[in-house]
Amino acid sequence: MKKRFSSVLISAPYLVWMVVFILVPLIMVGYFAFTDPEGNFTLDYVADVARYSNIFIRSVWLAAIATVVCLVIAYPLAFILTRMSKNRQSTMLMIVMLPMWMNFLLRTYAWMALLGNNGIINSLLGLIGIGPFKMLNTQGAVVLGMVYNYLPFMILPLYSVMTKIDKSVLEAASDLGCNSANTLFRVIIPLTVPGITSGTTMVFVPAISTFIISRMLGGGGNLLIGDLIEMQFLGNSYNPNLGASISLVLMVIILLIMTIMNQFNDDDDKVLM
């Protein structure tokens, strides 16, 4: 009885945090999504979300591209990190984390100075007679901003999983006749699926809901779901009911994607067993 009381007492702050900052906001989102300004039940705002299907498609598409690019860059980097000595691993991990010590807004603003028509990159290209190129206020700039800001969220889960792979497993695969490609696809990748799943989720979820990156690097012409939600709550077209409906649909999309990702993870665990 005392142990049970102690466990409840220890977990009480976390439970209060969950209720205040997760459960209550979710209830509020659900309430505003299914009511009108007078508080009457309605499905009109949820139905109105269909008008913004092109923005949802664009958000999912750009977030998916950014996630794939992060995975392609992070996978070899994480593997190289695990092959280094412990001291060098610590140094490299600090370098990976270093940009995250700076304010998110400042990091994104720095790319505006780099990608602008009169920015640093175009100025350097101009020295050799190339450009200027329109890089800012494009979808490519938005994807670049997502990759730059969220790449550490892909590297760290992959690194944590890859460090647990015993080198003897790779040596055994080589002894049994596996070449580099077979070792990668039949040994390393199956063992790192949990890291891939976690990293994909940690990158895709903030990427699909971002609004600062699309506003600063997309110039307002590449509207994403996050921008649309922010406009409903803080913009001139104040409409919290529609904003809550869009947020609810976004949560459903994210939950569906996470469920699919977890299904891949479970299938891989069955294969390994």
Long-range contacts (C-beta under 8 A, 24 or more apart in sequence): 28-244, 29-244, 29-247, 29-248, 29-251, 30-244, 30-248, 31-244, 32-240, 32-241, 32-243, 32-244, 32-245, 33-241, 33-244, 33-245, 33-247, 33-248, 35-241, 36-241, 37-241, 45-241, 45-242, 45-244, 45-245, 46-245, 46-248, 46-249, 48-242, 48-245, 49-242, 49-245, 49-246, 49-249, 52-225, 52-228, 52-246, 55-223, 55-224, 55-225, 55-228, 56-225, 56-249, 56-250, 56-253, 58-139, 58-222, 58-223, 58-224, 59-208, 59-209, 59-224, 59-225, 59-226, 60-208, 60-253, 62-139, 62-142, 62-143, 62-146, 62-207, 62-222, 62-224, 63-146, 63-204, 63-207, 63-208, 64-204, 65-143, 66-143, 66-146, 66-147, 66-150, 66-203, 66-204, 66-207, 67-154, 67-200, 67-203, 67-204, 67-207, 69-143, 69-147, 70-147, 70-150, 70-151, 70-153, 70-154, 70-199, 70-203, 71-154, 71-196, 71-199, 71-200, 71-203, 73-147, 73-151, 73-154, 74-151, 74-154, 74-155, 74-158, 74-199, 75-158, 75-192, 75-196, 77-155, 78-155, 78-158, 78-159, 78-162, 78-195, 79-158, 79-162, 79-188, 81-155, 81-159, 81-162, 82-159, 82-162, 82-163, 82-165, 93-156, 93-159, 96-152, 96-155, 96-156, 97-152, 99-148, 99-149, 99-152, 100-152, 104-149, 104-212, 105-212, 107-148, 107-149, 108-145, 108-149, 108-212, 108-213, 108-216, 108-217, 109-216, 111-141, 111-144, 111-145, 111-148, 111-216, 111-217, 112-136, 112-216, 112-217, 115-141, 115-144, 115-217, 136-217, 136-219, 137-217, 137-218, 137-219, 137-220, 137-221, 137-222, 138-218, 138-222, 139-218, 139-222, 141-217, 141-218, 142-213, 142-214, 142-217, 142-218, 142-222, 142-224, 144-217, 145-213, 145-216, 145-217, 146-203, 146-207, 146-210, 146-213, 149-213, 150-202, 150-203, 150-206, 150-207, 151-203, 153-199, 153-202, 153-203, 153-206, 154-199, 154-200, 154-202, 154-203, 155-199, 156-199, 157-194, 157-195, 157-196, 157-198, 157-199, 157-202, 158-192, 158-195, 158-196, 158-199, 159-195, 160-195, 161-191, 161-192, 161-194, 161-195, 162-188, 162-192, 162-195, 165-191, 165-192, 190-268, 190-271, 190-272, 191-272, 193-264, 193-265, 193-268, 194-265, 197-261, 197-262, 197-264, 197-265, 200-261, 201-257, 201-258, 201-261, 204-254, 204-257, 205-254, 205-258, 208-250, 208-253, 208-254, 209-250, 209-254, 225-250
